[in-house]
Amino acid sequence: MALLLCTRQAGKSTVTAALGLYTALTTPGALVLLIAPALRQSQELFAKMAQMYRALEGTLPVRRMTALQLELTNDARVLALPGNEKTVRGFSGVDLLIIDEASRVEDTLYHSLRPMLAVSGGRLICLTTPFGQRGFFYEEWSEGGDGWHRIEVPATACPRISEAFLAEERRAMGDRWFSQEYGCTFVSATGSVFRSEDIAAAFTDTVMPLHLPTYGTS
């Protein structure tokens, strides 16, 4: 399982689209699911994959291809689905599950998707930029344990993005939004009175709770 925490325009969607296509081409009967908060977003990821398929020569022939589905003659399928927990249930034996814009995906959807990998032992890849200190992606990134392979790519590590552009973006956005969109920083929610890290620091296991006596009613 992998978590990709990347700046905007780092190429994370392109890389995962290529991985999805590779899985379909090399694994007969494979099922690859593309999930995002909205169908338009998962469809955009699928479009990248379809473009790659068309660019290849001598690949497996296509049996069926639409704006949301690719089915190859080796029985492998790629499906783009909306981020709706009620409508994505029913899939099983998933070989590769890709969750795009994962920081904006509802926790209920994430928890309904994971069982699709139970029998197949398929791969799960979540890619996103940060969106505050909330949601399953933030929790898995910060406290998810060693079962995840974590990859972080801030804008300063992406040679495609110039220093001049980043300087202008920081001026236009301010430090808070810039840190989130380009610095891979999980910032506290806007409008919060206290920072999340300050609240967490207020808790301790070294102080025993105070138990007050319970008085009966007369």
Secondary structure, DSSP 8 states (H G I E B T S, - for coil): -EEEEE-TTSSHHHHHHHHHHHHHHHSTT-EEEEE-SSHHHHHHHHHHHHHHHHH-SS---EEEE-SSEEEETTS-EEEEE-S-HHHHTT--S-SEEEEETGGGS-HHHHHHHGGGGTTT--EEEEEE---SS-HHHHHHHHHS-TTSEEEEE-GGG-TTS-HHHHHHHHHHH-HHHHHHHHS------TT-SS-HHHHHHT--SSS-----------
